[in-house]
Amino acid sequence: MPSQLSGGQQQRVSIGRALINKPSIVLADEPTGNLDSKNTREVIDLLKFTAKKLHQTLILITHDPAIAAMAERVITIEDGQIIADTKS
């Protein structure tokens, strides 16, 4: 039952449901909210792995600078305006 799954497990199930139809673009809005650091890393690794394997564009929205630092490109928006666009 869903209520018996941990937060990380529930998040991975949600990601699986989103990826089942192999979309070309995946929009992940705060996919690690309320997860501990171990589950956060697992969810980010899962998203990055599937995006690479399925040749998808992954757009990840986060307020966490540590998560943003894991991205290939970071676009910073403040008050509705792009204030930075950096590639790693």
C-alpha positions, 0 to 999 in steps of 0.5 A: 500500500502507498501509505506503507512506503517511505518518502523516498520510495513514494518519490521513486514510484511517482517518478516511475509513473511520470516516466512510464510513457517515455516523455521527451521532457521531464519537468520535476518541481522540487522532486526531493522536497521533504527527503533526507540527504540519502534519498535526495541523492538517490532521486536525483541520480535516478532522474539523471540516469533515466534522462540520459538513458531515454534521451530526455530533457530534464528540467528540475526546479529547486531552491536547494543550491546543492541540488542545483550544483549537480546540474549541467546547466543552472538558470537562476530566476529572481522576481520572474527575471533570469539573473544567471545562466551557467553551464558546468 
